[in-house]
Amino acid sequence: MHRLIGLVVMAIGLSLGSCEPPEIEPRKFSVDVFPNPFFDLVQINAFSLPPDEIVSIRFVNEEDEPFIEIDEVRSGDFFSVNLSEEPSGLYFLEIDNGSETEVVQVIKGERE
């Protein structure tokens, strides 16, 4: 009986010991998008971009169709984008500096 308990404890210990949290990839660009989820307005804060970094931001819907593009976003830029006419759902912001692209997912909630 004790041997069986020891094997169970050892098996539990092995399964718990092998669980590692997934690695989180650091963000490529320092552009904050909030709130997430949002209802009508999504805020974009580029205060943390390096001074010489210029990015473009493209909003893409779930069908992979771009519908808003904002060029030449620079460090210190802060603006709101009104998506009140868009349906609720999942959207992607493609942030591109010309050589790399980061994709941020945002969710437009549904008002009750």
N, C-alpha and C positions, 0 to 999 in steps of 0.2 A: 504494500500500500504506500509506504513512504517513498519507495522508488518511483511509483507512478506519479505521485505528487511532485517529486523532484523533476521528472521528465516534463510534466505539464508546466511547471515554473520555468524550466530551462527553455521550453518551446515558446512560452510567452515572452521571456526575456530576449530570445533571438528575434522574434517578430517585432517586438517593440524597438529593439536596438537597431534594426535595419531600416526603420522609418526615419527618413531624413526630410526636412522641409525642402520644397522645390527652390531652386536658385532663382532669385529675382534679378533680372537683367537691369542694370542701371539705365536710366533714361539718357538718350543721346543729346537731347536739347532741353534747355531749361525754360519751357513754356508751360505755364499752368493753365488748365482749363477747368472752370468750375461755374456753378455747382454741378455735380454729377450724381444723380440725375438732375435734370432741369425741366422747366415747363415751357417758357417762352424765350428767355434770354440766356445765352451762354456767354460767360466772361472769359476773355483771353488775356493773360498777363505775361508779358515777355520781359519783365524787369530783370530776370536772372540770366538772360542771354549774355554771352561775352560781348563787349563793346563793338567788336568788328564783325560779329555774326549777323547775317541777314537771312531770314527764312521766308518761305511762302507757306501758306496754310490753305488746304483745300478740304472742303466739307464733301463727304461722299455718303450716299445713302446705302441701304442694305442691298440694293440691286447693283452696286458698284458704279453708280452714276454720279459724277461730280455735279454739284449745283451751286456752290459758292467758292470763289477763289480770292484769297487776300495775298497780294504780292508785297514784297519788301517790308516785312515785319522786322523791326529792329529792337535792340535792347531798350527797355524803358517804355515800350508801347503797351498800352492797356486799352482794350475796347470791348464792346458788347456786340453780339450778333443776334439779331432777332429771327428766331425760327418759329414764330407763332403760327405761321401759315403752313408749316410742315407737319405731317402726321406724327403721332407718337411712335417711338421705336428706337432702334439702334442706329447710331451714326458713327462715322469714322472721320477723324481729323488727320489728314496726312500732312505732317510737318516736314518740310524739305529744305535743306540748305544747299542744294545743288549737287552734293555728292552722297548724301545719306538721307534716308527718309525714316521718320518715326511715325507710327500710327497710334493714335489715342482714341479709345472707344468712349463715346458718351451716349447717354440714354435720355431721350425726351419722354418724360412721364405724361400721363393722361390726366387731365383735370376732371374731377368728379362733378 
